[in-house]
Amino acid sequence: MADVVSLNVGGTIYTTSRATLTRFPDSRLGSMFSDRLPSIKDDKGNYLIDGDGSLFRYVLNFLRRSILVLPEDFKELDMLAQEADYYQIKELNDAVTQIRNKVTIDREEEKRAKERVKKQEFLESILVLPEDFKELDMLAQEADYYQIKELIDAVTRIRNKVTVDKAEEKRAKELVKKQEFLEN
């Protein structure tokens, strides 16, 4: 049976195997549990590790599976990076860096999307066309030619609204005709 080890990490107790803790032999934990570094036990016989108890679960799960899985709303990447650095687990540090980069890219994309929405809302607020405007196709061609995405989107929305309005107007006229026919 595997050598079972109990840890006290910042007041949180974990139980795992020595094999898990030595998975990365050059790490601090690998050195501690292969007896290359001295270790201390608490009064209950748990190995005492001066780390963040709640974050250690992610470190331990990484040691177990060699993959970093975090909750969607995880907000402690910087602290987890510090823990990975403290335990000298390069692979975990690389995984945290990869997630940080993805989060940064996602935030930048979200920011750009919000800016596009603001531009679109602004453009729609200032793009006021006369009721009898007949040059919508030409405006769409110009917007497409100059690659003005916000204008293209605005014209598309206006076109869709005009199409719906015309269809509703046509149905209303047909209803009036039916009503007049029934009354006569």
Residue pairs with C-beta under 8 A, 6 or more apart in sequence:
2 17
2 18
2 19
3 17
3 18
3 19
4 15
4 16
4 17
4 18
5 15
5 16
5 17
5 18
5 21
5 33
5 47
6 13
6 14
6 15
6 44
6 45
6 46
6 47
7 13
7 14
7 15
7 16
7 46
7 47
7 49
7 56
8 42
8 44
8 46
8 47
8 48
8 49
9 49
9 51
9 52
9 53
9 56
10 49
10 50
10 51
10 52
10 53
10 54
10 56
11 53
12 53
12 54
12 56
13 46
14 56
14 57
14 60
16 60
16 63
16 64
18 33
20 60
20 63
20 64
21 29
21 30
21 32
21 33
21 63
22 29
22 30
22 33
22 34
23 30
23 63
23 64
23 66
24 30
24 63
24 89
24 90
24 91
25 31
25 34
26 88
26 90
27 87
27 88
27 89
27 90
28 37
28 86
28 87
28 88
28 89
29 63
29 87
29 89
31 37
32 39
32 47
33 39
33 47
39 47
39 48
40 47
40 48
41 47
41 48
42 48
49 56
51 59
51 83
51 86
51 87
52 79
52 83
55 76
55 79
55 80
55 83
56 83
58 68
58 69
58 70
58 80
58 83
59 80
59 83
59 84
59 87
59 89
59 92
61 68
61 69
62 68
62 89
62 91
62 92
62 95
63 89
66 91
67 95
68 92
68 95
68 96
68 99
70 80
70 99
77 96
77 99
77 100
77 103
80 96
81 93
81 96
81 97
81 100
84 92
84 93
84 96
85 93
116 149
116 150
119 150
120 150
120 153
120 154
123 150
123 151
123 154
124 154
124 157
127 151
127 154
127 158
129 136
129 158
136 155
136 158
136 159
136 162
139 151
139 155
140 152
140 155
140 156
140 159
143 151
143 152
143 155
144 152
